[in-house]
């Protein structure tokens, strides 16, 4: 007999299970279809002995002290400031767009004040910023949009930026300084011993049972529980009653390379390089930048967007939002079932946002 059945062992499921068990003494069964815990944040050592993220690179960042201090219970941190370059016009340029981006791209020598004036001249004000294209063009103009965002958005989403919600590009800042950090959050880093080690410590509670390689529906007749916390796809929970919610998926292509002769012993200048206009892949990540691991080899991963496969990115457009609202209305009628996480809420969450919402769910609803 379990107090809770938690479906999904990613960040949302693991935080809920850990808090229910450690703070409220609840017996929890956590189930996942995959053969590992950690969801898309799962990391492991490959055959070469390099620590990789199986589902693409994950860097943690937050301004939420409560979330950061909660995770400190389960991991030490390697304080890592994520930096990204975009390969544009044969150059590796800082992204988000900043002072160096514009100066290096156009061969200029603008100051921060002059860059602000430049943006004011070239931007195309929109009476109402509705689309991902509006969000960029209204800040930095048409040329920078086409060089850095238009092609990347089309590859990643399979849709033009004019068809997508402004939130897609609005989350990427524009700077007039030389700050080339991708995030400006107060707390940034990666778990010192990896994400899987973090999740393992989370679930190391006598009241928590973990079952992997299992579809939760197949064992419902065999177990007893009082409540469900569901972190999987909400449309799947309701047997796709209104049709499947649209997602973009990703194919990951890994390659391990020797580092002899490579500058700094790495394949590329930063942890991630995006390719807005060249090649079929959207980005290349190199894991040693994130982990700080010393190794004579290096592993990179190229990311190719796909229409089908594992659901990664909810598509932010009006049609998909309307479809999700139909499923959300069904979820609101369920008794003793809570839906949380990117798939269950059909929303792109950063890791810290998932942790925050999981903590709130336990404290404000499940603990009552």
C-alpha positions as CSV (number, residue, x, y, z in Angstrom):
1,X,0.0,0.0,0.0
2,X,1.5,3.3,-1.1
3,X,0.3,6.8,-0.2
4,X,1.4,8.2,-3.6
5,X,2.1,6.8,-7.0
6,X,4.5,9.3,-8.8
7,X,4.6,8.7,-12.6
8,X,7.9,9.9,-14.0
9,X,11.4,10.1,-12.4
10,X,12.6,13.4,-13.8
11,X,13.1,16.6,-11.7
12,X,9.4,17.0,-11.0
13,X,8.7,13.4,-9.9
14,X,11.9,13.1,-7.8
15,X,11.4,16.4,-5.9
16,X,7.8,15.5,-5.1
17,X,8.8,11.9,-4.0
18,X,11.7,13.2,-1.9
19,X,9.7,15.8,-0.1
20,X,6.7,13.6,0.6
21,X,8.9,10.9,2.0
22,X,11.5,12.9,4.0
23,X,9.2,15.6,5.3
24,X,5.9,13.9,5.7
25,X,6.7,10.2,6.0
26,X,4.6,9.2,3.0
27,X,5.2,5.9,1.2
28,X,5.9,6.6,-2.4
29,X,6.2,4.5,-5.5
30,X,7.9,6.3,-8.4
31,X,7.7,4.7,-11.8
32,X,9.4,5.5,-15.1
33,X,9.2,4.0,-18.6
34,X,12.9,4.5,-19.1
35,X,15.7,2.4,-17.7
36,X,17.1,5.2,-15.5
37,X,16.1,8.0,-13.2
38,X,16.6,11.7,-13.9
39,X,14.5,12.1,-17.0
40,X,16.1,14.3,-19.7
41,X,18.8,15.4,-17.2
42,X,20.2,11.9,-16.9
43,X,24.0,11.7,-17.3
44,X,26.4,8.8,-17.5
45,X,29.9,7.9,-18.6
46,X,30.3,6.7,-22.2
47,X,32.6,4.0,-23.4
48,X,35.5,6.4,-23.5
49,X,35.0,7.3,-19.8
50,X,33.6,10.8,-20.6
51,X,30.7,12.1,-18.6
52,X,27.9,13.0,-21.1
53,X,24.3,14.1,-20.9
54,X,22.3,11.5,-22.8
55,X,19.6,14.0,-23.8
56,X,21.6,17.0,-24.6
57,X,23.5,19.4,-22.3
58,X,21.9,20.7,-19.2
59,X,23.2,23.7,-17.2
60,X,21.5,24.8,-14.1
61,X,20.7,28.4,-13.4
62,X,18.3,30.2,-11.0
63,X,17.7,33.4,-9.0
64,X,15.6,31.4,-6.6
65,X,17.6,30.9,-3.4
66,X,15.1,28.5,-1.9
67,X,15.5,26.2,-4.9
68,X,19.3,26.4,-4.9
69,X,19.5,25.7,-1.2
70,X,17.1,22.8,-1.6
71,X,19.3,21.2,-4.2
72,X,22.4,21.8,-2.1
73,X,21.0,19.0,0.2
74,X,21.9,16.5,-2.6
75,X,24.9,17.8,-4.4
76,X,27.9,20.0,-4.4
77,X,28.1,22.4,-7.4
78,X,30.7,23.1,-10.1
79,X,30.2,26.8,-10.6
80,X,30.0,27.1,-14.4
81,X,29.0,30.2,-16.3
82,X,27.5,29.0,-19.6
83,X,28.7,30.7,-22.7
84,X,27.4,30.2,-26.3
85,X,28.7,31.1,-29.7
86,X,26.7,31.3,-32.9
87,X,28.5,30.4,-36.2
88,X,27.5,33.2,-38.5
89,X,29.2,34.4,-41.6
90,X,32.2,32.2,-40.9
91,X,32.7,33.6,-37.4
92,X,32.0,32.3,-33.9
93,X,30.1,35.2,-32.4
94,X,28.7,35.7,-28.9
95,X,25.0,34.9,-28.3
96,X,22.9,36.5,-26.8
97,X,23.7,39.5,-29.0
98,X,26.0,41.9,-27.3
99,X,28.6,44.6,-28.0
100,X,31.2,42.2,-29.3
101,X,28.7,40.4,-31.5
102,X,27.8,43.5,-33.4
103,X,31.4,44.9,-33.6
104,X,32.9,41.6,-34.8
105,X,30.1,40.9,-37.2
106,X,30.2,44.3,-39.0
107,X,33.8,45.3,-38.4
108,X,32.8,48.2,-36.2
109,X,34.1,49.7,-33.0
110,X,31.0,50.9,-31.2
111,X,30.8,51.8,-27.6
112,X,27.9,50.6,-25.4
113,X,26.1,53.9,-25.8
114,X,26.7,53.8,-29.6
115,X,25.3,50.3,-29.8
116,X,22.1,51.4,-28.0
117,X,21.8,54.2,-30.6
118,X,22.4,51.7,-33.4
119,X,19.7,49.4,-32.1
120,X,17.3,52.3,-31.9
121,X,18.0,53.2,-35.6
122,X,17.6,49.7,-37.0
123,X,14.9,48.2,-34.9
124,X,11.4,47.9,-36.4
125,X,8.9,48.9,-33.6
126,X,5.8,46.7,-33.4
127,X,2.5,48.1,-32.1
128,X,2.1,44.8,-30.3
129,X,4.8,42.2,-29.9
130,X,3.0,38.9,-30.5
131,X,5.4,36.6,-32.4
132,X,8.9,35.4,-32.0
133,X,9.9,37.5,-35.0
134,X,8.3,40.6,-33.5
135,X,10.3,40.1,-30.3
136,X,13.6,40.2,-32.1
137,X,13.0,42.7,-34.9
138,X,11.5,45.2,-32.5
139,X,14.8,45.1,-30.5
140,X,17.7,44.7,-32.9
141,X,16.3,45.0,-36.5
142,X,15.8,42.8,-39.5
143,X,19.4,41.9,-40.4
144,X,20.4,40.5,-37.0
145,X,17.1,38.6,-36.8
146,X,17.8,37.0,-40.2
147,X,21.4,36.1,-39.3
148,X,20.9,34.7,-35.8
149,X,17.3,33.8,-35.4
150,X,15.3,33.2,-38.6
151,X,17.1,30.0,-39.8
152,X,17.7,28.6,-36.3
153,X,14.0,29.0,-35.4
154,X,12.8,27.4,-38.6
155,X,15.2,24.4,-38.1
156,X,14.4,24.0,-34.4
157,X,10.6,24.4,-34.5
158,X,9.8,23.5,-38.1
159,X,7.9,26.8,-38.3
160,X,8.6,30.4,-39.2
161,X,9.3,32.7,-36.3
162,X,6.2,34.7,-37.4
163,X,4.1,31.6,-36.5
164,X,5.4,31.2,-33.0
165,X,4.7,32.9,-29.7
166,X,7.0,35.8,-28.7
167,X,8.1,33.8,-25.7
168,X,10.3,31.7,-27.9
169,X,12.8,34.5,-28.5
170,X,11.9,36.9,-25.8
171,X,13.7,34.7,-23.2
172,X,17.0,35.5,-24.9
173,X,18.3,38.9,-23.8
174,X,20.0,41.6,-25.9
175,X,22.9,43.4,-24.2
176,X,24.8,46.5,-25.0
177,X,27.7,45.5,-22.8
178,X,30.4,42.8,-23.4
179,X,28.8,40.4,-21.0
180,X,28.8,37.1,-23.0
181,X,27.2,34.8,-20.4
182,X,24.1,33.1,-21.7
183,X,22.4,33.5,-18.3
184,X,22.7,36.3,-15.8
185,X,21.2,34.4,-12.9
186,X,22.8,34.6,-9.4
187,X,23.3,30.8,-9.1
188,X,24.7,28.9,-12.0
189,X,26.5,25.6,-12.4
190,X,26.3,21.8,-12.8
191,X,26.2,19.1,-10.1
192,X,29.8,18.4,-9.2
193,X,29.3,14.6,-9.5
194,X,26.6,14.7,-12.2
195,X,22.8,14.9,-12.3
196,X,22.3,11.2,-11.9
197,X,24.2,11.3,-8.6
198,X,21.9,14.1,-7.4
199,X,18.8,12.2,-8.3
200,X,20.2,9.0,-6.6
201,X,20.6,10.9,-3.4
202,X,17.1,12.4,-3.6
203,X,15.5,9.0,-3.9
204,X,17.6,7.4,-1.2
205,X,14.7,7.3,1.3
206,X,13.4,4.1,2.9
207,X,9.8,5.2,2.1
208,X,10.5,5.5,-1.6
209,X,10.4,2.6,-4.0
210,X,11.6,3.0,-7.6
211,X,10.4,0.9,-10.6
212,X,12.0,1.4,-14.0
213,X,11.4,0.0,-17.5
214,X,7.7,0.1,-16.6
215,X,4.5,1.7,-18.0
216,X,2.6,2.6,-14.9
217,X,-0.7,1.4,-16.5
218,X,0.5,-2.1,-16.7
219,X,0.8,-2.5,-13.0
220,X,-2.2,-0.5,-11.8
221,X,-4.1,-3.7,-11.0
222,X,-1.3,-5.0,-8.9
223,X,-0.7,-2.0,-6.6
224,X,-2.7,0.0,-4.1
225,X,-2.2,3.8,-3.6
226,X,-4.2,6.8,-2.5
227,X,-3.1,9.6,-4.8
228,X,-1.2,10.1,-8.1
229,X,1.3,12.7,-9.2
230,X,1.6,12.6,-12.9
231,X,4.5,14.1,-14.7
232,X,4.1,12.5,-18.1
233,X,2.3,13.8,-21.3
234,X,-1.1,15.0,-20.3
235,X,-2.7,13.9,-23.6
236,X,-1.3,10.4,-23.1
237,X,-3.0,10.3,-19.7
238,X,-6.4,10.9,-21.3
239,X,-5.7,8.5,-24.2
240,X,-5.4,11.3,-26.7
241,X,-9.1,12.1,-26.5
242,X,-8.7,15.3,-28.4
243,X,-5.7,14.2,-30.5
244,X,-2.0,14.4,-29.7
245,X,-0.4,17.6,-28.5
246,X,2.3,18.7,-31.0
247,X,6.0,18.5,-29.9
248,X,9.3,18.9,-31.5
249,X,11.8,16.1,-30.9
250,X,15.6,15.9,-31.2
251,X,18.0,13.3,-32.6
252,X,21.3,13.3,-30.9
253,X,24.5,12.3,-32.8
254,X,27.5,11.7,-30.5
255,X,31.1,11.6,-31.5
256,X,34.3,11.1,-29.5
257,X,37.4,12.8,-30.8
258,X,41.1,13.0,-29.8
259,X,42.2,16.4,-28.4
260,X,45.8,16.3,-29.5
261,X,46.4,19.5,-31.5
262,X,43.1,21.0,-30.6
263,X,43.3,24.5,-29.0
264,X,42.8,24.3,-25.2
265,X,42.3,20.6,-25.6
266,X,38.7,21.1,-26.7
267,X,36.8,20.8,-30.0
268,X,35.1,24.2,-29.9
269,X,35.5,27.5,-28.0
270,X,32.5,27.2,-25.7
271,X,30.2,24.5,-24.3
272,X,27.6,25.2,-27.0
273,X,27.8,26.5,-30.6
274,X,24.6,27.2,-32.5
275,X,24.4,27.0,-36.3
276,X,21.6,29.2,-37.4
277,X,22.2,29.1,-41.2
278,X,24.6,26.2,-41.9
279,X,24.2,22.4,-41.7
280,X,21.1,20.4,-40.7
281,X,21.9,20.4,-37.0
282,X,21.0,23.4,-34.8
283,X,23.8,23.2,-32.2
284,X,26.9,21.3,-31.1
285,X,27.7,20.8,-27.4
286,X,31.0,19.6,-25.9
287,X,30.6,18.1,-22.4
288,X,34.0,18.8,-21.0
289,X,33.2,22.5,-20.9
290,X,30.3,21.7,-18.6
291,X,31.8,19.1,-16.4
292,X,35.4,20.3,-16.2
293,X,36.6,16.7,-16.8
294,X,40.2,16.2,-17.8
295,X,40.5,13.5,-20.4
296,X,42.7,12.9,-23.5
297,X,39.5,12.6,-25.6
298,X,36.5,14.8,-25.9
299,X,32.8,14.0,-26.7
300,X,30.5,16.3,-28.7
301,X,26.9,15.9,-29.6
302,X,25.1,17.4,-32.6
303,X,21.4,18.1,-32.3
304,X,19.0,17.5,-35.2
305,X,15.4,18.6,-34.7
306,X,12.7,16.1,-35.7
307,X,8.9,16.1,-36.0
308,X,8.5,12.8,-34.3
309,X,10.2,10.9,-31.5
310,X,10.5,11.6,-27.8
311,X,8.5,14.8,-26.9
312,X,11.0,17.5,-25.9
313,X,9.6,20.9,-26.8
314,X,5.9,21.9,-26.6
315,X,5.2,24.0,-29.6
316,X,4.2,27.6,-28.4
317,X,1.5,28.6,-30.9
318,X,-2.2,29.5,-30.5
319,X,-3.5,26.2,-31.9
320,X,-1.5,24.0,-29.5
321,X,-2.4,26.3,-26.5
322,X,-6.1,25.8,-27.3
323,X,-5.7,22.1,-27.5
324,X,-3.9,21.9,-24.2
325,X,-6.6,23.9,-22.5
326,X,-9.1,21.1,-23.4
327,X,-6.8,18.6,-21.6
328,X,-6.3,21.0,-18.7
329,X,-10.1,21.1,-18.3
330,X,-10.2,17.3,-18.0
331,X,-7.3,17.3,-15.5
332,X,-9.1,19.8,-13.3
333,X,-11.9,17.3,-12.9
334,X,-9.7,14.4,-11.8
335,X,-9.8,13.5,-8.1
336,X,-6.6,12.7,-6.2
337,X,-4.5,13.3,-9.3
338,X,-2.1,16.1,-9.8
339,X,-0.3,17.1,-13.0
340,X,3.1,18.8,-12.9
341,X,6.1,19.2,-15.2
342,X,6.9,20.2,-18.8
343,X,4.9,17.3,-20.3
344,X,2.0,17.4,-17.9
345,X,1.6,21.2,-18.1
346,X,2.6,21.4,-21.8
347,X,5.0,24.2,-21.1
348,X,8.7,24.8,-21.5
349,X,10.2,25.0,-18.0
350,X,13.7,25.5,-16.9
351,X,15.0,23.1,-14.3
352,X,14.7,25.6,-11.5
353,X,11.1,26.3,-12.4
354,X,10.2,22.6,-12.3
355,X,11.8,22.3,-8.8
356,X,10.0,25.4,-7.6
357,X,6.7,24.2,-8.8
358,X,7.3,20.7,-7.3
359,X,8.2,22.2,-3.9
360,X,5.1,24.4,-4.0
361,X,2.8,21.5,-5.0
362,X,3.9,19.5,-2.0
363,X,3.8,22.3,0.5
364,X,0.5,23.9,-0.6
365,X,-1.6,20.9,-1.8
366,X,-0.2,17.4,-1.1
367,X,0.9,18.1,2.5
368,X,-2.6,19.2,3.5
